[in-house]
């Protein structure tokens, strides 16, 4: 079912191959920071027994992958990265991506360059490529589970071919909630994707708090 294949937003929205080389951070991954990225990443145990891991999303050097919108991070050094997608079929998916930077200052710079509507605008553009009509974009009120927190919602409309007994296409709402958190040298994006109804805020906050708890265990310098 293609619905789920693109509900894991990290599998779709961040799969664009068009990265302008001059704007990417310098990649100098270390074994310690790669291990910390995996440790900090959202896990099946954070979500519940009904959730199943569905693989690893394509990992971008930036959470903004649109060529014309991507921020210049060429002065930053990325030292670790990890990602995972989880499904609760057939209607829900969660994708997490973690990036570790060489210093806390660099992580703060990366935050300032992604905590804005440019990040959301890129995701809107990709949804249009998936033939999903963007209905609403909003910044969500979200508790401060760690040093830096930002949350956004995109509501899109997706048309599905009629099933038996129906004469016209079925239009379904798709909810994409983006929760971006940063602490120390580490930045994590967790995307909650669902058809028909959004995730409960309690579920999203609980998941973000759990992840933030791991981020607060500072990545070794």
C-alpha positions in Angstrom: 0.0 0.0 0.0 1.7 3.2 -1.2 0.0 5.2 1.6 2.4 3.7 4.2 5.4 3.9 1.9 5.1 7.7 2.0 3.8 8.1 5.6 7.3 7.5 6.9 8.2 11.0 6.0 11.9 10.4 6.3 11.4 7.8 3.5 9.8 10.3 1.2 10.0 14.0 2.1 13.7 13.8 2.8 14.7 11.5 -0.1 15.5 14.3 -2.6 18.9 13.6 -4.2 19.5 17.3 -5.2 21.9 18.5 -2.5 24.0 21.6 -3.5 27.5 20.4 -2.5 28.7 23.8 -1.2 26.0 24.0 1.4 26.4 20.6 3.1 28.2 20.3 6.4 31.6 18.7 6.4 31.2 15.0 7.2 33.7 13.6 9.7 31.9 10.8 11.4 33.4 9.2 14.5 32.6 5.8 16.0 31.6 7.4 19.3 29.2 9.9 17.8 27.8 7.4 15.3 27.0 5.2 18.3 25.5 8.1 20.2 23.3 9.0 17.3 21.9 5.4 17.3 21.4 5.6 21.1 19.5 8.9 20.9 17.3 7.7 18.0 13.6 7.0 18.6 13.1 3.3 19.2 10.3 0.7 19.1 10.2 0.6 22.8 9.4 4.3 22.9 6.3 3.8 20.8 4.6 0.6 22.0 4.3 -3.1 21.2 2.2 -2.6 18.1 4.9 -0.7 16.3 7.3 -2.4 13.9 10.6 -1.1 12.5 10.3 -0.5 8.8 13.9 0.2 7.8 16.2 3.2 7.7 15.2 6.4 5.8 17.6 7.9 3.3 19.8 10.1 5.4 20.3 13.7 4.3 23.0 16.0 5.5 20.3 18.6 6.2 16.7 18.4 7.3 16.0 20.8 4.5 16.7 19.0 1.2 15.1 21.4 -1.4 17.9 22.8 -3.5 16.6 26.4 -3.5 15.7 26.4 0.2 18.5 24.5 1.8 20.5 26.5 4.3 24.3 26.9 4.1 25.8 24.6 6.6 29.2 24.3 5.0 30.9 25.8 8.1 29.6 23.0 10.3 31.0 19.5 10.9 28.7 16.5 11.2 30.2 13.8 13.4 27.3 11.3 13.6 24.0 10.5 11.9 21.3 7.8 12.3 17.7 7.3 11.2 14.8 4.8 11.5 11.2 4.5 10.4 8.4 2.6 12.3 5.0 1.6 11.1 1.7 0.8 12.9 -0.2 -0.4 9.8 -2.1 0.7 8.0 -2.5 4.3 9.0 0.4 5.5 11.1 4.2 5.9 10.8 7.0 7.5 12.9 10.3 8.5 11.4 13.3 9.7 13.4 16.6 11.2 12.2 19.5 12.3 14.5 22.5 14.4 13.7 25.5 15.0 15.9 27.8 18.0 15.4 31.4 18.7 16.4 30.4 21.3 19.0 27.4 22.6 20.8 27.9 26.0 19.1 27.6 24.3 15.7 24.4 22.4 16.8 23.0 25.8 17.8 23.8 27.3 14.4 22.2 24.3 12.7 19.1 24.9 14.8 18.8 28.6 13.9 19.0 27.7 10.3 16.3 25.0 10.4 13.8 26.2 13.1 11.8 28.3 10.6 9.1 28.0 8.0 11.8 27.3 5.2 12.0 23.8 6.7 8.2 23.4 6.4 8.1 25.0 2.9 10.4 22.3 1.6 8.1 19.6 2.9 5.1 21.3 1.3 6.9 21.2 -2.0 7.6 17.5 -1.7 4.1 16.7 -0.8 2.9 18.4 -4.0 5.2 16.1 -5.9 3.4 13.2 -4.3 0.1 14.7 -5.6 -1.0 15.6 -2.1 -2.8 18.9 -1.8 -1.6 20.9 1.2 -4.6 22.1 3.2 -3.1 23.7 6.3 0.3 24.5 7.8 0.7 25.6 11.4 3.2 25.8 14.2 2.2 23.6 17.1 2.3 24.6 20.7 4.6 22.0 22.3 6.1 21.7 25.8 9.8 22.5 26.2 11.0 18.9 26.6 14.7 20.0 26.2 16.7 23.1 25.4 15.3 23.7 21.9 11.9 22.5 20.7 9.9 23.4 17.6 6.8 21.6 16.3 4.9 22.0 13.0 1.9 20.4 11.4 1.1 20.0 7.7 -2.4 18.7 6.8 -2.6 17.4 3.3 -5.4 15.8 1.2 -4.8 12.6 -0.6 -7.0 11.1 -3.3 -7.5 7.4 -3.4 -9.1 5.3 -6.1 -12.6 4.2 -5.3 -13.1 0.9 -3.7 -15.8 -1.6 -4.5 -19.2 0.0 -4.3 -17.9 3.6 -4.6 -18.3 5.7 -7.7 -15.7 8.4 -7.0 -12.3 8.8 -5.5 -12.0 9.0 -1.8 -10.2 12.1 -0.4 -8.4 11.4 2.9 -6.7 13.9 5.2 -3.1 13.1 6.0 -1.5 14.7 9.1 2.3 15.3 9.3 3.5 16.5 12.7 7.2 17.5 12.8 8.9 17.7 16.2 12.4 19.1 16.1 14.5 19.0 19.3 18.1 19.9 20.0 20.3 19.6 23.1 24.1 19.8 23.4 25.7 18.7 20.2 22.7 16.7 19.0 19.6 17.5 16.9 16.7 15.1 16.3 13.7 15.3 14.1 10.7 13.0 14.8 7.9 13.0 12.3 4.5 11.6 13.2 2.4 10.7 10.1 -1.2 9.5 10.1 -4.2 9.2 7.8 -7.7 10.3 8.8 -6.8 11.5 12.3 -3.6 12.9 13.8 -1.6 11.3 16.6 -2.7 12.3 20.1 -0.7 15.1 21.6 0.0 13.0 24.6 1.6 10.3 22.5 3.8 12.8 20.7 4.9 14.6 23.9 5.6 11.3 25.6 7.8 10.2 22.7 9.6 13.5 22.5 10.3 13.5 26.3 11.7 10.0 26.1 14.0 11.0 23.2 15.0 14.3 24.8 16.0 12.3 27.9 18.6 10.5 25.9 19.7 13.7 24.1 20.4 15.3 27.5 23.0 12.6 28.1 25.5 14.7 26.3 27.3 13.1 23.3 31.0 12.6 24.3 33.2 15.5 23.1 
